[in-house]
Amino acid sequence: MAFKKADFEKLSQKAKYFDELGAVFDEENTKNCFVMPFFLALGYDVFNPLEFMAELNLDTRHNGAEKVDYAICVDMTPRIIIEVKKKGTALKKSIGQLKRYFNSDVRVRYGVLTNGIDYYFFTDTVNQNIMDDHPHYMLNILQLKKDDIEFLKQLTRENVWTVFSQNREGQK
């Protein structure tokens, strides 16, 4: 699936429409209305649990209850994790939760924290396998800029699979 800026513009229009209506979203509706379409627009098969896995267990407390909302997997290996909060939720308070998930699996390279409108992208530029305290990149779907579109092109399924497939080949 080719990257189309128009897909993100449609998502932005949908978000603005719901704002005008004063619609209130819980976490599950935020996932269905905003997050899944966002990653679908990046080319991911959000209906394939081997590629876009829901509720991946990244239990750091050993009680079985720690599950990240989604994991994007390359060859069934989690590479990007996504933690979703309900639309309208301030994200800064949830960075620690994403960091626990990120740090619990060395195969994870990127973390995304979102409320369906704001997207915070994290990586481990300071210490390898330890998520940075501050986002590598932030965007707001209601105010997409040219730089945001260029950044999103890097996160397409095609690009992510190419990067991690090359890394896998280099490790053999």
C-alpha positions, 0 to 999 in steps of 0.5 A: 500500500502506497503512502498517501498524505490524503489518508492522514488528512481524512483522519484529521478531518474525522477528528475535527468533525468529532470535536465539533460534535463534542463526542466523548471517546473511551480507550477502545473507541479511540483505538478503533476510530483513530489509532487503527486507521492511523497505522492502516494508513502507514500500510500495516495490516491491523487485522493480522495479529502476526503483524499488528498484535493486540495486548502483547504481554510485556509483564515487568511485574510478573503478575501477567497484567502488564500488556501493551495495547499493540505491537507491530511485529516483523517476522513475529518479533515486536519492534514497535509498541503502541500504548493508547489512552482515551482521546483527550488524555494528557500523555505525559503522565503515561510516559513511565508506563510506556517506558516499562513496556519498552525496557522489558523487551530488548527487541523493541526499537520504538515506542508510541504513546497516543490518545488518537490525536497526539502521537509521541514517538520514543526510541533509545538514543541515550542508552541502548535498550532503555527508552529515552525520557523525552519523545524523539518526535511528536505530532498532532493529527489535527495540525499536520505539518510537512515535517510530520508527513516526512517523518511518517513516511519513515514509519511505513510498513515497507520501510520498517520491514526493510530496516528490520529485515536488513538488520536480521540478515546482518545478524546471521 
